[in-house]
Amino acid sequence: MISLNLVLAGLRLGLKNRQVGEKWVFDDCFYLCKGLLKRKEKRK
């Protein structure tokens, strides 16, 4: 499931980068990293 989420996030990043600009890419990367960190904390 994680790989699927990364693929979907990548597609969203690509679309937003073309349409809006780098700010959206930064925001998505920030939230994606936050989500991955939360998952790692839950596993411990």
mmCIF entry with sequence, helices, sheets and N, C-alpha, C, O atoms, coordinates in Angstrom:
data_MODEL
# 
_entry.id   MODEL 
# 
_entity.id                         1 
_entity.type                       polymer 
_entity.pdbx_number_of_molecules   1 
# 
_entity_poly.entity_id                      1 
_entity_poly.type                           'polypeptide(L)' 
_entity_poly.nstd_linkage                   no 
_entity_poly.nstd_monomer                   no 
_entity_poly.pdbx_seq_one_letter_code       MISLNLVLAGLRLGLKNRQVGEKWVFDDCFYLCKGLLKRKEKRK 
_entity_poly.pdbx_seq_one_letter_code_can   MISLNLVLAGLRLGLKNRQVGEKWVFDDCFYLCKGLLKRKEKRK 
_entity_poly.pdbx_strand_id                 A 
# 
loop_
_entity_poly_seq.entity_id 
_entity_poly_seq.num 
_entity_poly_seq.mon_id 
_entity_poly_seq.hetero 
1 1  MET n 
1 2  ILE n 
1 3  SER n 
1 4  LEU n 
1 5  ASN n 
1 6  LEU n 
1 7  VAL n 
1 8  LEU n 
1 9  ALA n 
1 10 GLY n 
1 11 LEU n 
1 12 ARG n 
1 13 LEU n 
1 14 GLY n 
1 15 LEU n 
1 16 LYS n 
1 17 ASN n 
1 18 ARG n 
1 19 GLN n 
1 20 VAL n 
1 21 GLY n 
1 22 GLU n 
1 23 LYS n 
1 24 TRP n 
1 25 VAL n 
1 26 PHE n 
1 27 ASP n 
1 28 ASP n 
1 29 CYS n 
1 30 PHE n 
1 31 TYR n 
1 32 LEU n 
1 33 CYS n 
1 34 LYS n 
1 35 GLY n 
1 36 LEU n 
1 37 LEU n 
1 38 LYS n 
1 39 ARG n 
1 40 LYS n 
1 41 GLU n 
1 42 LYS n 
1 43 ARG n 
1 44 LYS n 
# 
_struct_asym.id          A 
_struct_asym.entity_id   1 
# 
loop_
_struct_conf.conf_type_id 
_struct_conf.id 
_struct_conf.pdbx_PDB_helix_id 
_struct_conf.beg_label_comp_id 
_struct_conf.beg_label_asym_id 
_struct_conf.beg_label_seq_id 
_struct_conf.pdbx_beg_PDB_ins_code 
_struct_conf.end_label_comp_id 
_struct_conf.end_label_asym_id 
_struct_conf.end_label_seq_id 
_struct_conf.pdbx_end_PDB_ins_code 
_struct_conf.beg_auth_comp_id 
_struct_conf.beg_auth_asym_id 
_struct_conf.beg_auth_seq_id 
_struct_conf.end_auth_comp_id 
_struct_conf.end_auth_asym_id 
_struct_conf.end_auth_seq_id 
_struct_conf.pdbx_PDB_helix_class 
_struct_conf.details 
_struct_conf.pdbx_PDB_helix_length 
HELX_P HELX_P1 AA1 ILE A 2  ? GLN A 19 ? ILE A 2  GLN A 19 1 ? 18 
HELX_P HELX_P2 AA2 GLU A 22 ? ARG A 43 ? GLU A 22 ARG A 43 1 ? 22 
# 
_struct_conf_type.id          HELX_P 
_struct_conf_type.criteria    ? 
_struct_conf_type.reference   ? 
# 
loop_
_atom_site.group_PDB 
_atom_site.id 
_atom_site.type_symbol 
_atom_site.label_atom_id 
_atom_site.label_alt_id 
_atom_site.label_comp_id 
_atom_site.label_asym_id 
_atom_site.label_entity_id 
_atom_site.label_seq_id 
_atom_site.pdbx_PDB_ins_code 
_atom_site.Cartn_x 
_atom_site.Cartn_y 
_atom_site.Cartn_z 
_atom_site.occupancy 
_atom_site.B_iso_or_equiv 
_atom_site.pdbx_formal_charge 
_atom_site.auth_seq_id 
_atom_site.auth_comp_id 
_atom_site.auth_asym_id 
_atom_site.auth_atom_id 
_atom_site.pdbx_PDB_model_num 
ATOM 1   N N  . MET A 1 1  ? 0.823  -1.215 0.000   1.00 0.00 ? 1  MET A N  1 
ATOM 2   C CA . MET A 1 1  ? 0.000  0.000  0.000   1.00 0.00 ? 1  MET A CA 1 
ATOM 3   C C  . MET A 1 1  ? 0.857  1.265  0.000   1.00 0.00 ? 1  MET A C  1 
ATOM 4   O O  . MET A 1 1  ? 0.490  2.270  -0.608  1.00 0.00 ? 1  MET A O  1 
ATOM 5   N N  . ILE A 1 2  ? 1.995  1.209  0.682   1.00 0.00 ? 2  ILE A N  1 
ATOM 6   C CA . ILE A 1 2  ? 2.846  2.401  0.742   1.00 0.00 ? 2  ILE A CA 1 
ATOM 7   C C  . ILE A 1 2  ? 3.332  2.781  -0.652  1.00 0.00 ? 2  ILE A C  1 
ATOM 8   O O  . ILE A 1 2  ? 3.350  3.958  -1.011  1.00 0.00 ? 2  ILE A O  1 
ATOM 9   N N  . SER A 1 3  ? 3.729  1.766  -1.444  1.00 0.00 ? 3  SER A N  1 
ATOM 10  C CA . SER A 1 3  ? 4.228  2.064  -2.791  1.00 0.00 ? 3  SER A CA 1 
ATOM 11  C C  . SER A 1 3  ? 3.127  2.685  -3.648  1.00 0.00 ? 3  SER A C  1 
ATOM 12  O O  . SER A 1 3  ? 3.394  3.588  -4.441  1.00 0.00 ? 3  SER A O  1 
ATOM 13  N N  . LEU A 1 4  ? 1.900  2.208  -3.494  1.00 0.00 ? 4  LEU A N  1 
ATOM 14  C CA . LEU A 1 4  ? 0.782  2.777  -4.246  1.00 0.00 ? 4  LEU A CA 1 
ATOM 15  C C  . LEU A 1 4  ? 0.577  4.240  -3.864  1.00 0.00 ? 4  LEU A C  1 
ATOM 16  O O  . LEU A 1 4  ? 0.368  5.094  -4.725  1.00 0.00 ? 4  LEU A O  1 
ATOM 17  N N  . ASN A 1 5  ? 0.638  4.516  -2.567  1.00 0.00 ? 5  ASN A N  1 
ATOM 18  C CA . ASN A 1 5  ? 0.486  5.901  -2.106  1.00 0.00 ? 5  ASN A CA 1 
ATOM 19  C C  . ASN A 1 5  ? 1.578  6.794  -2.673  1.00 0.00 ? 5  ASN A C  1 
ATOM 20  O O  . ASN A 1 5  ? 1.321  7.937  -3.050  1.00 0.00 ? 5  ASN A O  1 
ATOM 21  N N  . LEU A 1 6  ? 2.808  6.266  -2.733  1.00 0.00 ? 6  LEU A N  1 
ATOM 22  C CA . LEU A 1 6  ? 3.913  7.060  -3.281  1.00 0.00 ? 6  LEU A CA 1 
ATOM 23  C C  . LEU A 1 6  ? 3.690  7.345  -4.757  1.00 0.00 ? 6  LEU A C  1 
ATOM 24  O O  . LEU A 1 6  ? 3.977  8.444  -5.230  1.00 0.00 ? 6  LEU A O  1 
ATOM 25  N N  . VAL A 1 7  ? 3.177  6.356  -5.490  1.00 0.00 ? 7  VAL A N  1 
ATOM 26  C CA . VAL A 1 7  ? 2.913  6.550  -6.921  1.00 0.00 ? 7  VAL A CA 1 
ATOM 27  C C  . VAL A 1 7  ? 1.840  7.614  -7.119  1.00 0.00 ? 7  VAL A C  1 
ATOM 28  O O  . VAL A 1 7  ? 1.991  8.506  -7.954  1.00 0.00 ? 7  VAL A O  1 
ATOM 29  N N  . LEU A 1 8  ? 0.758  7.519  -6.354  1.00 0.00 ? 8  LEU A N  1 
ATOM 30  C CA . LEU A 1 8  ? -0.318 8.506  -6.474  1.00 0.00 ? 8  LEU A CA 1 
ATOM 31  C C  . LEU A 1 8  ? 0.181  9.897  -6.101  1.00 0.00 ? 8  LEU A C  1 
ATOM 32  O O  . LEU A 1 8  ? -0.152 10.880 -6.763  1.00 0.00 ? 8  LEU A O  1 
ATOM 33  N N  . ALA A 1 9  ? 0.974  9.976  -5.045  1.00 0.00 ? 9  ALA A N  1 
ATOM 34  C CA . ALA A 1 9  ? 1.524  11.268 -4.629  1.00 0.00 ? 9  ALA A CA 1 
ATOM 35  C C  . ALA A 1 9  ? 2.426  11.828 -5.728  1.00 0.00 ? 9  ALA A C  1 
ATOM 36  O O  . ALA A 1 9  ? 2.408  13.028 -6.001  1.00 0.00 ? 9  ALA A O  1 
ATOM 37  N N  . GLY A 1 10 ? 3.211  10.955 -6.354  1.00 0.00 ? 10 GLY A N  1 
ATOM 38  C CA . GLY A 1 10 ? 4.096  11.389 -7.432  1.00 0.00 ? 10 GLY A CA 1 
ATOM 39  C C  . GLY A 1 10 ? 3.312  11.952 -8.604  1.00 0.00 ? 10 GLY A C  1 
ATOM 40  O O  . GLY A 1 10 ? 3.702  12.961 -9.191  1.00 0.00 ? 10 GLY A O  1 
ATOM 41  N N  . LEU A 1 11 ? 2.203  11.299 -8.945  1.00 0.00 ? 11 LEU A N  1 
ATOM 42  C CA . LEU A 1 11 ? 1.368  11.790 -10.040 1.00 0.00 ? 11 LEU A CA 1 
ATOM 43  C C  . LEU A 1 11 ? 0.788  13.153 -9.692  1.00 0.00 ? 11 LEU A C  1 
ATOM 44  O O  . LEU A 1 11 ? 0.757  14.056 -10.528 1.00 0.00 ? 11 LEU A O  1 
ATOM 45  N N  . ARG A 1 12 ? 0.327  13.297 -8.450  1.00 0.00 ? 12 ARG A N  1 
ATOM 46  C CA . ARG A 1 12 ? -0.234 14.579 -8.018  1.00 0.00 ? 12 ARG A CA 1 
ATOM 47  C C  . ARG A 1 12 ? 0.828  15.665 -8.056  1.00 0.00 ? 12 ARG A C  1 
ATOM 48  O O  . ARG A 1 12 ? 0.558  16.795 -8.464  1.00 0.00 ? 12 ARG A O  1 
ATOM 49  N N  . LEU A 1 13 ? 2.046  15.316 -7.626  1.00 0.00 ? 13 LEU A N  1 
ATOM 50  C CA . LEU A 1 13 ? 3.135  16.299 -7.649  1.00 0.00 ? 13 LEU A CA 1 
ATOM 51  C C  . LEU A 1 13 ? 3.405  16.750 -9.077  1.00 0.00 ? 13 LEU A C  1 
ATOM 52  O O  . LEU A 1 13 ? 3.587  17.941 -9.328  1.00 0.00 ? 13 LEU A O  1 
ATOM 53  N N  . GLY A 1 14 ? 3.432  15.807 -10.012 1.00 0.00 ? 14 GLY A N  1 
ATOM 54  C CA . GLY A 1 14 ? 3.701  16.141 -11.405 1.00 0.00 ? 14 GLY A CA 1 
ATOM 55  C C  . GLY A 1 14 ? 2.642  17.073 -11.975 1.00 0.00 ? 14 GLY A C  1 
ATOM 56  O O  . GLY A 1 14 ? 2.968  18.047 -12.654 1.00 0.00 ? 14 GLY A O  1 
ATOM 57  N N  . LEU A 1 15 ? 1.376  16.777 -11.701 1.00 0.00 ? 15 LEU A N  1 
ATOM 58  C CA . LEU A 1 15 ? 0.293  17.608 -12.222 1.00 0.00 ? 15 LEU A CA 1 
ATOM 59  C C  . LEU A 1 15 ? 0.332  19.001 -11.609 1.00 0.00 ? 15 LEU A C  1 
ATOM 60  O O  . LEU A 1 15 ? 0.194  20.001 -12.314 1.00 0.00 ? 15 LEU A O  1 
ATOM 61  N N  . LYS A 1 16 ? 0.520  19.062 -10.300 1.00 0.00 ? 16 LYS A N  1 
ATOM 62  C CA . LYS A 1 16 ? 0.528  20.363 -9.633  1.00 0.00 ? 16 LYS A CA 1 
ATOM 63  C C  . LYS A 1 16 ? 1.722  21.194 -10.081 1.00 0.00 ? 16 LYS A C  1 
ATOM 64  O O  . LYS A 1 16 ? 1.621  22.412 -10.231 1.00 0.00 ? 16 LYS A O  1 
ATOM 65  N N  . ASN A 1 17 ? 2.856  20.525 -10.294 1.00 0.00 ? 17 ASN A N  1 
ATOM 66  C CA . ASN A 1 17 ? 4.059  21.257 -10.694 1.00 0.00 ? 17 ASN A CA 1 
ATOM 67  C C  . ASN A 1 17 ? 3.829  21.944 -12.032 1.00 0.00 ? 17 ASN A C  1 
ATOM 68  O O  . ASN A 1 17 ? 4.290  23.068 -12.232 1.00 0.00 ? 17 ASN A O  1 
ATOM 69  N N  . ARG A 1 18 ? 3.131  21.296 -12.941 1.00 0.00 ? 18 ARG A N  1 
ATOM 70  C CA . ARG A 1 18 ? 2.856  21.898 -14.252 1.00 0.00 ? 18 ARG A CA 1 
ATOM 71  C C  . ARG A 1 18 ? 1.854  23.032 -14.140 1.00 0.00 ? 18 ARG A C  1 
ATOM 72  O O  . ARG A 1 18 ? 2.003  24.068 -14.787 1.00 0.00 ? 18 ARG A O  1 
ATOM 73  N N  . GLN A 1 19 ? 0.833  22.835 -13.319 1.00 0.00 ? 19 GLN A N  1 
ATOM 74  C CA . GLN A 1 19 ? -0.285 23.780 -13.299 1.00 0.00 ? 19 GLN A CA 1 
ATOM 75  C C  . GLN A 1 19 ? -0.034 24.977 -12.386 1.00 0.00 ? 19 GLN A C  1 
ATOM 76  O O  . GLN A 1 19 ? -0.305 26.118 -12.761 1.00 0.00 ? 19 GLN A O  1 
ATOM 77  N N  . VAL A 1 20 ? 0.478  24.715 -11.201 1.00 0.00 ? 20 VAL A N  1 
ATOM 78  C CA . VAL A 1 20 ? 0.520  25.776 -10.192 1.00 0.00 ? 20 VAL A CA 1 
ATOM 79  C C  . VAL A 1 20 ? 1.933  26.257 -9.907  1.00 0.00 ? 20 VAL A C  1 
ATOM 80  O O  . VAL A 1 20 ? 2.194  27.459 -9.941  1.00 0.00 ? 20 VAL A O  1 
ATOM 81  N N  . GLY A 1 21 ? 2.848  25.339 -9.626  1.00 0.00 ? 21 GLY A N  1 
ATOM 82  C CA . GLY A 1 21 ? 4.212  25.767 -9.334  1.00 0.00 ? 21 GLY A CA 1 
ATOM 83  C C  . GLY A 1 21 ? 4.843  24.980 -8.203  1.00 0.00 ? 21 GLY A C  1 
ATOM 84  O O  . GLY A 1 21 ? 4.270  24.016 -7.696  1.00 0.00 ? 21 GLY A O  1 
ATOM 85  N N  . GLU A 1 22 ? 6.028  25.408 -7.821  1.00 0.00 ? 22 GLU A N  1 
ATOM 86  C CA . GLU A 1 22 ? 6.825  24.637 -6.882  1.00 0.00 ? 22 GLU A CA 1 
ATOM 87  C C  . GLU A 1 22 ? 6.267  24.656 -5.470  1.00 0.00 ? 22 GLU A C  1 
ATOM 88  O O  . GLU A 1 22 ? 6.547  23.743 -4.694  1.00 0.00 ? 22 GLU A O  1 
ATOM 89  N N  . LYS A 1 23 ? 5.490  25.663 -5.114  1.00 0.00 ? 23 LYS A N  1 
ATOM 90  C CA . LYS A 1 23 ? 4.960  25.731 -3.750  1.00 0.00 ? 23 LYS A CA 1 
ATOM 91  C C  . LYS A 1 23 ? 4.125  24.496 -3.428  1.00 0.00 ? 23 LYS A C  1 
ATOM 92  O O  . LYS A 1 23 ? 4.242  23.935 -2.339  1.00 0.00 ? 23 LYS A O  1 
ATOM 93  N N  . TRP A 1 24 ? 3.282  24.071 -4.371  1.00 0.00 ? 24 TRP A N  1 
ATOM 94  C CA . TRP A 1 24 ? 2.442  22.894 -4.135  1.00 0.00 ? 24 TRP A CA 1 
ATOM 95  C C  . TRP A 1 24 ? 3.293  21.648 -3.984  1.00 0.00 ? 24 TRP A C  1 
ATOM 96  O O  . TRP A 1 24 ? 2.985  20.780 -3.166  1.00 0.00 ? 24 TRP A O  1 
ATOM 97  N N  . VAL A 1 25 ? 4.359  21.551 -4.763  1.00 0.00 ? 25 VAL A N  1 
ATOM 98  C CA . VAL A 1 25 ? 5.246  20.395 -4.676  1.00 0.00 ? 25 VAL A CA 1 
ATOM 99  C C  . VAL A 1 25 ? 5.869  20.332 -3.289  1.00 0.00 ? 25 VAL A C  1 
ATOM 100 O O  . VAL A 1 25 ? 5.946  19.263 -2.682  1.00 0.00 ? 25 VAL A O  1 
ATOM 101 N N  . PHE A 1 26 ? 6.308  21.476 -2.794  1.00 0.00 ? 26 PHE A N  1 
ATOM 102 C CA . PHE A 1 26 ? 6.914  21.528 -1.464  1.00 0.00 ? 26 PHE A CA 1 
ATOM 103 C C  . PHE A 1 26 ? 5.899  21.103 -0.406  1.00 0.00 ? 26 PHE A C  1 
ATOM 104 O O  . PHE A 1 26 ? 6.222  20.320 0.488   1.00 0.00 ? 26 PHE A O  1 
ATOM 105 N N  . ASP A 1 27 ? 4.666  21.621 -0.507  1.00 0.00 ? 27 ASP A N  1 
ATOM 106 C CA . ASP A 1 27 ? 3.623  21.278 0.462   1.00 0.00 ? 27 ASP A CA 1 
ATOM 107 C C  . ASP A 1 27 ? 3.346  19.783 0.451   1.00 0.00 ? 27 ASP A C  1 
ATOM 108 O O  . ASP A 1 27 ? 3.250  19.163 1.510   1.00 0.00 ? 27 ASP A O  1 
ATOM 109 N N  . ASP A 1 28 ? 3.214  19.194 -0.744  1.00 0.00 ? 28 ASP A N  1 
ATOM 110 C CA . ASP A 1 28 ? 2.926  17.766 -0.838  1.00 0.00 ? 28 ASP A CA 1 
ATOM 111 C C  . ASP A 1 28 ? 4.068  16.944 -0.264  1.00 0.00 ? 28 ASP A C  1 
ATOM 112 O O  . ASP A 1 28 ? 3.830  15.967 0.447   1.00 0.00 ? 28 ASP A O  1 
ATOM 113 N N  . CYS A 1 29 ? 5.309  17.327 -0.564  1.00 0.00 ? 29 CYS A N  1 
ATOM 114 C CA . CYS A 1 29 ? 6.462  16.599 -0.029  1.00 0.00 ? 29 CYS A CA 1 
ATOM 115 C C  . CYS A 1 29 ? 6.477  16.681 1.488   1.00 0.00 ? 29 CYS A C  1 
ATOM 116 O O  . CYS A 1 29 ? 6.786  15.700 2.166   1.00 0.00 ? 29 CYS A O  1 
ATOM 117 N N  . PHE A 1 30 ? 6.144  17.852 2.022   1.00 0.00 ? 30 PHE A N  1 
ATOM 118 C CA . PHE A 1 30 ? 6.128  18.045 3.470   1.00 0.00 ? 30 PHE A CA 1 
ATOM 119 C C  . PHE A 1 30 ? 5.102  17.124 4.122   1.00 0.00 ? 30 PHE A C  1 
ATOM 120 O O  . PHE A 1 30 ? 5.411  16.449 5.104   1.00 0.00 ? 30 PHE A O  1 
ATOM 121 N N  . TYR A 1 31 ? 3.877  17.093 3.582   1.00 0.00 ? 31 TYR A N  1 
ATOM 122 C CA . TYR A 1 31 ? 2.837  16.245 4.157   1.00 0.00 ? 31 TYR A CA 1 
ATOM 123 C C  . TYR A 1 31 ? 3.150  14.775 3.963   1.00 0.00 ? 31 TYR A C  1 
ATOM 124 O O  . TYR A 1 31 ? 2.857  13.960 4.839   1.00 0.00 ? 31 TYR A O  1 
ATOM 125 N N  . LEU A 1 32 ? 3.744  14.418 2.822   1.00 0.00 ? 32 LEU A N  1 
ATOM 126 C CA . LEU A 1 32 ? 4.113  13.030 2.561   1.00 0.00 ? 32 LEU A CA 1 
ATOM 127 C C  . LEU A 1 32 ? 5.157  12.571 3.572   1.00 0.00 ? 32 LEU A C  1 
ATOM 128 O O  . LEU A 1 32 ? 5.041  11.482 4.135   1.00 0.00 ? 32 LEU A O  1 
ATOM 129 N N  . CYS A 1 33 ? 6.174  13.394 3.802   1.00 0.00 ? 33 CYS A N  1 
ATOM 130 C CA . CYS A 1 33 ? 7.213  13.045 4.774   1.00 0.00 ? 33 CYS A CA 1 
ATOM 131 C C  . CYS A 1 33 ? 6.614  12.934 6.169   1.00 0.00 ? 33 CYS A C  1 
ATOM 132 O O  . CYS A 1 33 ? 6.980  12.036 6.927   1.00 0.00 ? 33 CYS A O  1 
ATOM 133 N N  . LYS A 1 34 ? 5.705  13.825 6.515   1.00 0.00 ? 34 LYS A N  1 
ATOM 134 C CA . LYS A 1 34 ? 5.046  13.782 7.815   1.00 0.00 ? 34 LYS A CA 1 
ATOM 135 C C  . LYS A 1 34 ? 4.296  12.467 7.990   1.00 0.00 ? 34 LYS A C  1 
ATOM 136 O O  . LYS A 1 34 ? 4.359  11.845 9.050   1.00 0.00 ? 34 LYS A O  1 
ATOM 137 N N  . GLY A 1 35 ? 3.588  12.049 6.944   1.00 0.00 ? 35 GLY A N  1 
ATOM 138 C CA . GLY A 1 35 ? 2.834  10.799 6.996   1.00 0.00 ? 35 GLY A CA 1 
ATOM 139 C C  . GLY A 1 35 ? 3.751  9.600  7.164   1.00 0.00 ? 35 GLY A C  1 
ATOM 140 O O  . GLY A 1 35 ? 3.440  8.684  7.925   1.00 0.00 ? 35 GLY A O  1 
ATOM 141 N N  . LEU A 1 36 ? 4.880  9.596  6.462   1.00 0.00 ? 36 LEU A N  1 
ATOM 142 C CA . LEU A 1 36 ? 5.822  8.483  6.577   1.00 0.00 ? 36 LEU A CA 1 
ATOM 143 C C  . LEU A 1 36 ? 6.416  8.435  7.974   1.00 0.00 ? 36 LEU A C  1 
ATOM 144 O O  . LEU A 1 36 ? 6.603  7.350  8.524   1.00 0.00 ? 36 LEU A O  1 
ATOM 145 N N  . LEU A 1 37 ? 6.718  9.589  8.559   1.00 0.00 ? 37 LEU A N  1 
ATOM 146 C CA . LEU A 1 37 ? 7.274  9.623  9.909   1.00 0.00 ? 37 LEU A CA 1 
ATOM 147 C C  . LEU A 1 37 ? 6.260  9.097  10.914  1.00 0.00 ? 37 LEU A C  1 
ATOM 148 O O  . LEU A 1 37 ? 6.625  8.373  11.840  1.00 0.00 ? 37 LEU A O  1 
ATOM 149 N N  . LYS A 1 38 ? 4.994  9.452  10.744  1.00 0.00 ? 38 LYS A N  1 
ATOM 150 C CA . LYS A 1 38 ? 3.955  8.968  11.656  1.00 0.00 ? 38 LYS A CA 1 
ATOM 151 C C  . LYS A 1 38 ? 3.831  7.459  11.575  1.00 0.00 ? 38 LYS A C  1 
ATOM 152 O O  . LYS A 1 38 ? 3.643  6.798  12.596  1.00 0.00 ? 38 LYS A O  1 
ATOM 153 N N  . ARG A 1 39 ? 3.935  6.901  10.372  1.00 0.00 ? 39 ARG A N  1 
ATOM 154 C CA . ARG A 1 39 ? 3.851  5.453  10.204  1.00 0.00 ? 39 ARG A CA 1 
ATOM 155 C C  . ARG A 1 39 ? 4.993  4.758  10.919  1.00 0.00 ? 39 ARG A C  1 
ATOM 156 O O  . ARG A 1 39 ? 4.798  3.721  11.553  1.00 0.00 ? 39 ARG A O  1 
ATOM 157 N N  . LYS A 1 40 ? 6.192  5.334  10.816  1.00 0.00 ? 40 LYS A N  1 
ATOM 158 C CA . LYS A 1 40 ? 7.355  4.731  11.469  1.00 0.00 ? 40 LYS A CA 1 
ATOM 159 C C  . LYS A 1 40 ? 7.184  4.745  12.982  1.00 0.00 ? 40 LYS A C  1 
ATOM 160 O O  . LYS A 1 40 ? 7.556  3.784  13.656  1.00 0.00 ? 40 LYS A O  1 
ATOM 161 N N  . GLU A 1 41 ? 6.625  5.823  13.522  1.00 0.00 ? 41 GLU A N  1 
ATOM 162 C CA . GLU A 1 41 ? 6.424  5.926  14.964  1.00 0.00 ? 41 GLU A CA 1 
ATOM 163 C C  . GLU A 1 41 ? 5.414  4.893  15.444  1.00 0.00 ? 41 GLU A C  1 
ATOM 164 O O  . GLU A 1 41 ? 5.570  4.331  16.528  1.00 0.00 ? 41 GLU A O  1 
ATOM 165 N N  . LYS A 1 42 ? 4.384  4.638  14.651  1.00 0.00 ? 42 LYS A N  1 
ATOM 166 C CA . LYS A 1 42 ? 3.360  3.660  15.043  1.00 0.00 ? 42 LYS A CA 1 
ATOM 167 C C  . LYS A 1 42 ? 3.935  2.253  15.103  1.00 0.00 ? 42 LYS A C  1 
ATOM 168 O O  . LYS A 1 42 ? 3.509  1.444  15.927  1.00 0.00 ? 42 LYS A O  1 
ATOM 169 N N  . ARG A 1 43 ? 4.902  1.952  14.233  1.00 0.00 ? 43 ARG A N  1 
ATOM 170 C CA . ARG A 1 43 ? 5.466  0.607  14.179  1.00 0.00 ? 43 ARG A CA 1 
ATOM 171 C C  . ARG A 1 43 ? 6.304  0.283  15.406  1.00 0.00 ? 43 ARG A C  1 
ATOM 172 O O  . ARG A 1 43 ? 6.421  -0.882 15.787  1.00 0.00 ? 43 ARG A O  1 
ATOM 173 N N  . LYS A 1 44 ? 6.893  1.308  16.033  1.00 0.00 ? 44 LYS A N  1 
ATOM 174 C CA . LYS A 1 44 ? 7.775  1.064  17.185  1.00 0.00 ? 44 LYS A CA 1 
ATOM 175 C C  . LYS A 1 44 ? 7.004  0.521  18.379  1.00 0.00 ? 44 LYS A C  1 
ATOM 176 O O  . LYS A 1 44 ? 7.594  0.262  19.428  1.00 0.00 ? 44 LYS A O  1 
# 
